[in-house]
Amino acid sequence: MALTNLDRDLLRRCLAHQPGAWNDFVDRFLGLIYHVVHHTAHLRSAPLRPEDIEDLAAEVLLQIVANDYAVLRQFRGNASLATYLTVIARRVCVQELARRAMAREIQPKVDGIKANHEEAEEAPRAASGLEMLEEVGKLLEKLPAKERKVVRLFYIEGRGYEEIATELNIPVNSIGPILSRAKKKMRQDTKSPPPLVRPRPQPQPDDE
């Protein structure tokens, strides 16, 4: 389907920063974005709470407005705007869901006790998520180059096994073991406590 006159005008108004243009854009396409979030999560068997859906939809909108609407400026009008936004929204969702899955895989235990589901829901999601992503980045740097590339492509970029195998020129059946080995190393890094330094005993004064 070609770009409609309505969408062409809406696109022009957004890129020109005309008053009310962004609100009109959100009103027109927010339902589509929510649908893409639902569908993408369903395909990846990733159950989402209502607040998770809102977060993902907000992330899609943030990606659209980032760098002065860079995503919209790249649109060439070869398809409908809705089709283009569907592709963008799906890509953002896949990447974000992959990051969250990675964070869950290596989430460290506190005092050896895994937090239960209720406690996890009560934790500040935004802050903990940001800290976890930073931790993921640090842990990735400790992996060998090959494992690091596979982990990045699968969890951070949301690539499939065949895509990874083609890009890295490795057998498809080697990717699963590589991921398992990398996750094991990353879990060990999160669980390794600092060395315990025992205080030296202080000499006791002699009894008078």
N, C-alpha and C positions, 0 to 999 in steps of 0.2 A: 504494500500500500504506500502511495506517495505521501509526501508531507502536505498536510492540509493548510489552507490559508489561515485558519484559526491558530494552528500551532506555529506557523511561520511568523505570524504577528506576535504571538506570545513569546517566542524565542527572541525576536528582535527587541521587544520591550524589556525582557530580562537583561539582555546583553547591554542595553542602553541604560540600565539601572533606573528605569522609569518607576515612579511611585505606584505601589500596588501590584507591580508585575510579578514579584516573587510570590505574593499571597495568591494571586490567580494561578500561578504555576503549581503551587502546593495543592490548592483546591482541585485542580484538574487531574493531577497525577498521584496524589497520595494514596488513593485506593489501589491503583496499579502497583505501587511500591509495596504496600501491605500484602497484596496477593502474591507478589514475587517472593517476599520473605517467607510467607507460609509455605509456598510450593517448594522453595529451595530447601527449607528445613525438613519438610516431609521427605523429599528425595534422599536427603542425607541422614534420615532417621535421627534427627536432632530435635527432641521435644523442647518447645519454647514456652515460657510463661508470658503473660500479656506484657509485662514490663520488658522482657527480652525482645519481644517483637517491636515495641516502641523504640528501644535502643537501636536495633538494627535499621529500622526505617529512618531514624534520625541520622544514623551514620551514612546511609545512602544520600540523604539530603545534604549533609555536610560535604560529602565527596563531590556533589554536583556544584555547590557554590564555591568550593575551594579554588584558590588561585584565580579569582575573578571569573568564575564560571568556565574554567578551562575545559571541563567535560562537554559543556554545551557548545563552546567555540570550536571543538573538534568535530562536531556533527556536520556532515556534508549533505544531508537531505536526501540520501539515496534510498532511504526507507522512511517509514512513519516515525515520528518522534517517540511514540509509545513503544515501538519495537526497539528503538535505540536505547531508551531508558530501561527497558526490560533487561537488556544485555548488561547495562551498567549496574543495575540493582542486583542482578544475579551474581555478578563478579564480586561485588562488595560483600554480599552475604556469604558466599563461599569462603572468601578470605577470612572474614570475621568468625565464622563458625569453625574454620580450621584452627584459627588462633585459640579459640576457647577450648577446643578439643585438646590441643597441645598443652594448654595450661592445666587442664584436668589431669592429663597423663603424668605430669611431673610435679603436681602440687605437693609440697613437702608436708609431712605429718608434724604436728605440734606435740612435743613431749611424748611421741610414740603413739598418740591417740588420734585417729582420723576424725575430723569434725563431722557430725551427722548432718543430714540434709537440712534440718530446721536451722541449725546454727549457720550453715553456709548461706541460707537465704537472708538471715538477719545481718550478715556482714556487709559493710559498705562496698557495693559491687563495683562502683567506678574506680575507687582507690585501689582495691585489691586486684582488680583486673589489670590496671596500669602497672602495678608493682610486679605482677606475675609475668606480663609481657616483657618487662625489663629483665626479669630473671631468666626468661627463656632466651633472650638475646645473649646474656652472659654465658649461659650454659652451652649454647650453640658454638660459641667461640672455642670451647674446650674440646669439641669433637674433631676427629680427623676430617680433612677436606672433603673426602667423598661422602662420608656420613652426613656432614653438615649440609652439603648441597641437596642430598635426598630429603633430609628433614625439612629444609627450607621450602623446597618445591611442594612437598606433600602437605605440610601443616600450615605454612605461612601463605603460600600461593594457591593452595587447594588443588594442585594438579593430581591427575589420576596416574596409576601405575604405568600405563602405556605411554603417556606423555613424558613421564620422567625417564623411562627407559630410552625413549627416542632421543630426548635432549642430551642425556648423559652417556648414551651409547653403551648401556649395560643391559643384561638380561632382565626381563620383566620379573622372573621368579626370584631374582636376588634382592628385590626392593623390600619385600616383607621382612626377611631376615635382617637387612640393614637397619630398617626402622626399629625392629625389636631390640637389636643390639644397641642402637643409639639411645633409645628410651631407657634401657637398663642402666647405661652409663650416666644419663642425666639424673635418673632417680638416685643413684648412688651419690652423686655430687650434692643433691639437695639434702640427703640424709646424713652425710658425713659430718660429725660434730667436730669442732675445733679440738686440738689436743688438750688434754686436761693437765694443767700444771699444778702439781701438789705443792702447797706451801711448805717451806722448810720449817721443821719444828724449832720453836724458840727455846733457847736454854733457860731453864728454870733457876731462879736464884737459890743458893744453898740455904737451908734452914739454919737460923741462928741457934 
